[in-house]
Amino acid sequence: MAFTRDTSAQSNLSLDEQQLVTFIESGVEDAISFLEEIVNINSGSMNFSGVRAVGAAFADELEPLGFKTWWVDGEAFGRAGHLFASRGHTGPHFLLIGHLDTVFELDSSFQKFTRLNENQAEGPGVIDMKGGDVVLLEAVRALHAVGALDQMTVTIALIGDEESSGSPLEVGRASLVEAADAADIALAFEPGDGDPQTAVLARRGFTGWEVHASGVRGHSSAVFSEEMGYGSIYEAARILTGFQEQLTGQELLTFNPGLILGGTTVEFDEENDRGSAVGKSNVISEKTIVTGDLRTISPSIREEVKTTMRAIVANHLPGTGAEILFRDSYPPMGMTQGNERLLALLSQASTDAGYESVRAGNPADAGAADISFAAGRVEMALDGLGMTGEGTHTTTEWADLSTLPMQTIRTAILMHRIATAWQQ
Ligand SMILES: [Zn+2]
């Protein structure tokens, strides 16, 4: 199905806005050609030269529009790095976020852009998220063409390791955080939940956790005795049952143990998510390790849940001990009034241009993404403004090409209206 614009709605647009629409609609085939060009450059997260080449292609497009561009080297976090661009010093400061990398490395069988028909094209990263990057670029190009770019400040962050983040993550996202601190509004162009009639106002953050339980090694015949206690495996089981009993049922809260190793000796290879354990059924277990994730919708809920989990862990069975370690990764993008206001503006821009309204997607359907690093540092933030289609992260990923002009028109009108209102 193609998303078409009701051109009779045009009267709701200002003259400038009508010019934006005309410019965007006349440039669609050129934009699709550029999308084809960048999809055909392999930029799996670990193909550093490919990630840089996609960044260079965007730099070549942005510089003629008056952007200063620079490359943030990724050596300190073990990845290619990011392309940044900025333009202007007045009006609202927009931070536009995309990513250059894909999940398809050089050894993938999926490497090429194929136009399937007028409205569909398949290719690696065609919607996740090179298509969204093109929406970002074309919106800025249109604003430049009608002279509206001079009423705003724009910083563009095209991240080079969204799909497989380098480490330490704080180092890898330091430049994005810094850009967000200087910005007023963050817009990101991921495909969202796959429905272009929704935008992402909130998404859950991700925290990794590790439980290390210990017991007294001894003959199993003495288990539960005062001297020998229960062993580390019972202690880990108690902890997991406690998590499940005390924390399940809260909306938008999940925690999942993904790996457990227990026995007399345990070797855990954290880097590769694997390990080995040695133990006998007649020996009380000495060591147990469990790793899992925790997904929360706000920083305060995240801290409350950690406190509850720590209290459960501390309530040891006789003869055992345990501790839990947390490692925060992507922060939650909380639902704010600013984000709701931004959605209302986007939806109005959409209907005024002759498209359908845009509603909030379900935060549970939104995976972790880079806007989370910016959302808490700006007044308003939205994600899911990119092209949509189906099959992200699979070798049948395809784009609905009619979402390219639709998302570009919505974004360009939204930015233009915010800039116009800012002056008054
Ligand atoms: Zn993505």
Boltz pocket constraint, residues with backbone or C-beta under 6 A from the ligand:
constraints:
  - pocket:
      binder: B
      contacts: [[A, 99], [A, 128], [A, 129], [A, 162], [A, 190]]
      max_distance: 6.0
